[in-house]
Amino acid sequence: MKPCNYNDARRGFLKKSAAIAALYITPSIFVKAFAVDAVVPTPIAKEKLSVTINGKLVQVEVDARITILNLLREELSFTGTKKGCEMGQCGACTIHINGKRTKSCMELAVNHQNNKITTIEGLSATEQLHPMQAAFLKHDAFQCGYCTSGQIMSAVACVREGQAKSRDSIKAFMDFNICRCGAYQNIVDAIEEVAKTSAKI
């Protein structure tokens, strides 16, 4: 009787296993290939949108699924509004819609027909800095600066809505926004100064 060679037996087993696997796998590959070829792309729904951005009327045709954030940044070049988490958590994309602060990553553009949007680019009506922007500079209320536009938009809302009566109330209101650099105390200092010195912002 011929002695069994372990290596030969192992090679034979692997060859048989590979052949069997090929028989099972190959048909599914062909099915997937034909299925992909048979798919007809669905046209993307477009809707006409009329919205006022920073005081100017904008009329565009948009993908019904696009968020205000992506409309502003990718279609209209308002890149001051930052794209952070896109989950409504960080606040980097904060803008004002009809005077109310809003996380633009969470809002579909088509839901804001005829609304008024203000971004960081339109915060000041003149070429001078808005008082809150100037205060952020004065108090060094940022480090990397990525979250700063969203922080400033929330800070303006904080003062406008009467939520800057104390440092604690400012902190509570500004929980809406995250600063990964940890410039929170300086941010509160800036807001506190504007609340005391600006009659209307």
N, C-alpha and C positions, 0 to 999 in steps of 0.2 A: 504494500500500500504506500502510495506517494505521500510523504510528510506535507502537512499544510503549511504554506508560507504565509505568515500573518500580513506582510506588506502587500502581497498579491491579492489576498482576500479583501483587504481594506480598499485597494484601488478598484477592484471589481464592484464592491458595494457602492462606492462613490459614483462610479460611472453609471450604474443602474439607477441610483437615486437622481442623478442629474438628468437622465433621459426621461424618467417619470415626471419630474418637475417641469421639464420643457413641454411635455404633452399637456399638462394642466395650465401652464402659464401662457403659452403661445396663443391659444384661442381667445383668451381674455384680452390680450394685447391687440389682436385684430378687431375685436368687438369695440374696444375703446377708440381705436383709430378711426373706424367707420362712423362711430357715434359722434366724434368730434367734428368730422367733416360734414355731418348731416345737420349740425346746429346752425340755425339762421340767427344772426345777431338781432336783438330787439332794438328798435330805434329809441334813443334817449329822449324822454319827454322834455320839451322846452316850454317855458312860459315867459311872457313879457312882464317885466318888472319896472315899475316907476318908483323911484325913491330919491329923497333929498339927502345928499352926503356933504357935510360941511358947508351947508348953505347953497349947494348947487344941485339942480335937478339932473338926475341920471336915469336914462331909459335904456334898458338892456334886455336881451333875451337870454335867459339862464336855464341851466339844467335844474329841473325841479328838485333835485336832491342836494344841491349845493348849499353849504352853510354860509352865513354872512361873513364869517372869517375867511373862508376860501374865496368868496366873491371879492372881498376887499383886497386881499393880498394877490391872488392869482389872476384875477380878471381886470381889476381896476387899479392895481399898483399902489394901494394904500398899505405899504409894508410896515408902517409904524405900529400897527396892530400885530402883536407877536403871536406866533403859533407855538404853544407849549405842549400841554398834555392832550389837548383835543378831547377831554373827558369832563370838562367843567369843574376841574379841581384846582388848577393853579392860578387862574385869573389873569394870565399874561395877555389874553385876547380881549380884555374888558374895553367896551365902548359905551357910548350913551345912545339909547334909542328913545326918541321922544322925551329926552331929558333924564331918563332912568338908566342907571348903569346896568349893563348886560354882558354876560359872557358870550361872545359872538360865535364861539365854536359849538354852542348848543342850540343855535337858532337857524332854522331854514330861511333862506332869503325870501322865498315866495310867500312866507307868512307875514311879511312886513311891507306889503304893498302900500305906497303913499306915506310911509313913515319917514321920520327925520332921524338921520344917523350922524353922530359926531364922533370922529376918531381923534387921536392925538394930534394929527396934522391940522385939524380944524379947531383945536381948543382955543387958540388965540385968534381974535378977529383982526389983529394987526400983525406987523412984522416983529413986534416985541414979544418976549416970552410971557406966557400966562403967569399970574402971580404964584400959582402952585408949582409950575416948572422952575421959576426963579428960586422959590423956597427949597425945592429939592436940591438944586445946585448949591445954594448957600449952606445947607445943613449936611451936604455930602450923603444924601439919602439913597444912595445906590452904590454898588460896586461893579459887578459885571454889566449891569444896565439892561439885561434882557427883559426883566419883569417891569422895568420902570414905567413904560408907557401905560401898562395896565394899572400899576400902582397909582399913578397920577390921575387917571380917569376915575378911579375909586375914591381917591382923596378929594377931588373936586366934588363928587357926589356927597361925600361925608360932610363937607362944610355946607353945601347947598341944602341938605336935608336936615340940618341942625343936629347932627350926630357928633359934633366936635366940642361938646360942652366940657369934657374932661378927658384926661389921657386914657382912662379905662374905657370910656365910651368910644373913643377913637380906635383903640385896639380891638374892641369887639366888632366894630363896623368893618375894619380892615382885615378881619379874618377871611374875608372874601378872596384875598390875594396872598400868594406865597412868595417869599423872597428867599431863594436858596443860599444867598450870601449872608443873610441874617442882619440886614440893615434896618431892622424894625424900629429901634429907638430913634434913629435919625429921621425915619419916615414920620413917626409921631411928632417929633420936634417941628418938622416942616409944616405939617397939617395944623398943629397948634398955633404956630405963628400966623399962618394965613387966616385962620379963624378969628384971631384977635385983631388983625390989621386990615382985613379986606371987608368992606361993607357989603359988597356983592361980587360974586365971581361966576 
